[in-house]
């Protein structure tokens, strides 16, 4: 079973020893259409996006204006209606997928953890990458050379253990960290 979630943030447990936890809120979603394989078209609310394509889908599935995003998920439901979140109460381990924080164009020290050069005495080699080539052979830069470039904003999937689940408010407490900023939307999938 898959669900769309919103990252609330991180915290820790009060018991001794305390463990770092991530809080996720299961997004209220409506199942529009279910196929035989268990895949379903699910509608959920995100932002204020509105155009004729979205309005057509809302009319087709008789949804209110707040449900303006659509996704395909594996669901427990057998028919259209509210998304069934009861399988989360018995789940133990989840696969959590979020986009990591985008950091834009970064140098090699931040992107790959290069050490850089001496900071003083006129070295003029502080945060640069240094030599990138070999000798006369192969006479070119090898593929996969670590260089400056775009960092972050990639899909990151991790396995997390469920600490607790508040079914009434739809709040999941997972052990450890999850990629992405607070308020980011992602997916969870029940593994065990």
C-alpha positions in Angstrom: 0.0 0.0 0.0 1.2 3.5 -0.9 0.3 6.9 0.6 1.1 10.5 0.0 2.5 12.3 3.0 3.7 15.7 4.1 6.8 16.1 6.2 6.1 18.0 9.4 9.7 18.0 10.8 12.0 16.2 13.1 11.9 15.7 16.9 13.0 13.1 19.4 11.4 10.7 21.9 11.2 11.5 25.6 12.3 8.0 26.8 15.8 7.1 27.8 17.8 6.7 25.5 15.9 9.2 23.3 15.8 8.4 19.5 15.6 10.9 16.6 12.2 10.7 14.8 10.6 12.3 11.8 6.9 13.3 11.9 4.9 12.8 8.7 1.2 13.7 8.1 -0.8 11.3 5.8 -2.5 13.6 3.3 -6.3 13.4 3.0 -6.9 11.7 -0.4 -9.8 10.4 -2.4 -9.7 7.2 -4.5 -11.2 8.1 -7.9 -10.8 4.8 -9.9 -9.4 1.4 -9.0 -8.1 -1.1 -11.5 -7.9 -5.0 -11.1 -4.2 -4.9 -10.2 -4.8 -2.8 -7.1 -3.5 0.5 -8.7 -5.8 3.5 -8.3 -6.0 7.1 -9.4 -5.9 9.1 -6.2 -6.8 12.9 -5.9 -5.3 15.1 -3.1 -5.0 18.8 -2.3 -1.7 20.7 -3.0 -1.5 24.4 -3.6 -4.0 26.3 -5.7 -3.3 24.9 -9.2 -6.2 25.2 -11.5 -6.7 24.8 -15.2 -9.2 23.2 -17.6 -7.6 19.7 -17.4 -7.8 19.7 -13.6 -11.4 21.0 -13.8 -12.3 18.2 -16.2 -10.9 15.5 -13.9 -12.8 17.1 -10.9 -16.0 17.0 -12.9 -15.4 13.4 -14.1 -14.9 12.1 -10.5 -17.2 14.6 -8.8 -14.5 16.1 -6.6 -14.5 19.5 -4.8 -12.1 22.2 -6.0 -9.5 21.5 -3.3 -8.6 18.2 -4.8 -6.3 19.5 -7.6 -3.5 16.9 -7.8 -3.6 13.3 -9.1 -1.3 10.3 -8.6 -1.3 6.6 -9.2 -0.9 4.5 -6.1 -1.2 0.9 -4.9 -4.2 1.1 -2.5 -6.1 -1.2 -0.1 -9.5 0.1 -1.4 -11.6 -2.1 -3.6 -13.9 0.8 -4.8 -13.8 4.6 -5.1 -14.1 6.8 -1.9 -11.9 7.9 0.9 -8.4 6.4 1.0 -8.2 3.5 3.5 -5.4 4.2 6.0 -6.1 1.2 8.3 -3.1 -0.9 7.0 -0.7 1.7 8.5 -1.8 0.7 12.1 -0.3 -2.8 11.6 2.7 -1.8 9.5 6.3 -2.0 11.0 8.6 -0.8 8.2 8.1 1.8 5.5 9.9 2.8 2.3 9.9 6.6 2.3 10.6 8.6 -0.9 11.1 12.4 -0.9 13.1 14.9 -3.1 16.2 16.1 -1.3 16.8 19.8 -0.7 18.0 21.5 -3.8 21.2 23.4 -3.3 21.7 24.6 -6.9 25.2 24.9 -8.5 27.9 24.0 -6.0 31.6 23.5 -6.0 33.5 20.3 -5.3 34.1 20.9 -1.6 30.3 21.1 -0.9 29.2 18.7 -3.6 31.8 15.8 -3.1 33.5 16.7 0.2 36.9 17.5 -1.3 39.4 18.8 1.3 40.5 21.9 -0.6 43.9 23.6 -0.3 45.7 25.6 2.4 43.7 28.6 3.6 46.7 31.0 4.1 50.2 32.0 2.9 49.2 33.0 -0.6 48.5 29.4 -1.8 45.7 30.7 -4.2 44.3 27.1 -4.1 41.4 27.2 -1.6 38.2 25.5 -2.8 39.1 24.5 -6.3 39.2 21.0 -7.7 42.8 20.8 -9.0 44.0 18.7 -11.9 41.3 16.7 -13.8 43.3 15.0 -16.6 45.8 12.2 -16.8 48.9 12.2 -19.1 49.3 11.9 -22.9 47.2 8.8 -22.7 44.2 8.9 -22.6 44.5 12.6 -23.3 41.0 13.4 -22.2 38.9 13.7 -19.0 37.6 10.3 -17.8 33.8 9.9 -17.6 32.4 10.3 -14.0 35.1 12.8 -12.9 33.9 14.5 -9.7 33.4 18.2 -10.6 31.3 21.2 -9.7 27.6 21.1 -10.7 24.0 20.8 -9.6 23.5 19.4 -6.2 20.4 18.1 -4.4 16.8 17.9 -5.7 17.0 14.2 -6.3 14.6 11.4 -5.3 15.9 9.8 -2.1 14.3 6.6 -0.8 15.1 5.2 2.7 13.6 2.4 4.9 12.3 3.6 8.2 10.8 1.9 11.2 7.5 3.1 12.5 7.6 4.3 16.1 3.9 5.2 16.4 0.9 6.0 14.3 -2.0 8.3 15.3 -4.8 7.2 13.1 -7.2 9.9 14.2 -4.9 12.8 13.1 -3.0 10.8 10.5 0.4 11.5 12.0 3.2 8.9 11.5 6.3 8.9 13.7 9.3 7.3 12.0 12.7 6.4 13.5 15.5 8.4 11.9 15.6 11.1 9.2 13.9 11.6 5.9 15.1 13.7 3.0 13.4 17.0 2.0 12.4 20.3 3.6 9.6 20.7 6.2 6.3 20.9 4.3 7.6 18.7 1.4 5.3 16.2 -0.1 6.5 12.6 -0.6 5.3 9.0 -0.8 5.5 6.1 1.7 5.1 2.4 0.9 4.4 -0.4 3.4 7.3 -3.0 3.3 6.4 -5.0 6.4 
